[in-house]
Amino acid sequence: MREQRKVLVGRVTSDKMDKSIVVEIQQVTRHPIYGKVIRSHRKFMAHDESNQCTVGDVVRIAEARPTSRRKRWVVDAILEHVEA
């Protein structure tokens, strides 16, 4: 049986490359002692075969085999499309 692949939801921050996008994933947690809200973010490069994603779109990316040196994710779906 095939393992479940990791899936993340984030916002597109760059689409200047051909068939590639940069997706920023934001995480909100509370400090374990002080309770202060801590916002952190990570950026992932994802493969966008059809070049449909634009800056500001909310997308779901899934883990995949390496496409290039930095790309290990592929666009699974566009959840919210932003019109220019």
N, C-alpha and C positions, 0 to 999 in steps of 0.2 A: 504494500500500500504506500502511496506517495505521501510524503510529509506535507503538512499544511504550510503554505508560504506566508511570509509576513506581509501585512497590508497596512499602509499608512495613509492618512488624509492630510493634505496641506494645500498651501496657496502657491501658485506659480509666481516666481520673482523675476525670471529671465527666460526669454524665448529667442534670443538672438542667434543661436546656433541652429544648424540644419539637423532636423530630426532629434533634437535634444532640448530639454528644459531643465531649469533649476527649481526645485520645490522646497519651500521652507515649512518645516513641521514645528508647531509651537506646542509646548508642554507647560501646564500650570500645576504647580505642586505647592504644598504648605511646608514650611520649615518644621522639622520634627519637635523642636523644643519651643521656639518663639511663636510659631503659628503664622509668621509673615508669609504672604503669597509670593512665590518665586516664579517668574516667567523665564523659561529657557527656550532656545530654538536650535534646530539643526537643519542643515541644507543637504539635499540629495540631488544628484543628477539622474534624470530619468530619460528613457528612450521614448520618443513620440514619433511613431512611424509616419503618421499622416500630417504632421505639423498643424494640428487643429488647435492646440492650446495657445492661449495668449496670456499676457501678464494680468494677474488678478483672478484668474480662474481658480476654482477649488477643484482639485483632482484627487483621485484615489490611485496610489501607486502600489505595485506588487513587486516582491522580490523576484529576481530572475537571474539567469546565468550572466556572467560578465559580457557586456557588449563592447566595452572599450576599457581603458585604464581606470576611469573614474565612474563609469556607468554600470550599476548593478541592479537597477530598478527599471520597470517598464510601466507606462501609463495604462491603468486598468479601466478607468472611466472618468469622464468629466462630470462632476456632480453639480457645479454651478458655473455657467458661462457668463462672462462679463462682456457686454457690448461696448464698443468704442464710441 
